[in-house]
Amino acid sequence: MPLVAIPGKIKPIGGDRIIVMDAGANHQAVHITEDALLHDCQPAPGVGPTPGELSLFEQVASHKFDNGELAFDGNVWITASDIAEWQRERAH
């Protein structure tokens, strides 16, 4: 199921971001770690990801959600290694 970011529901937590995404009848919290943000973009304080970056996060989150890759807290967590793996898989 594709997860889609809900406008206005991107919150900074330290250097990380929490994005609430629409998961059909429910919402899913997606935790983007600081290293993932720095891997693909240079976030300014208080500024959310660009539309292209947000699309990448939605795709990676959807893949992890569909595969049941939820963290200890029930959220999807995206790290720099997740971004690198996603980009490597799509390059082939």
Secondary structure, 3 states (H helix, E strand, C coil): CCCEEEEEEEEEECCEEEEEEEECCEEEEEEECHHHHHHHCCCCCCCCCCHHHHHHHHHHHHHHHHCCCCCCCCCEEECHHHHHHHHHHHHC
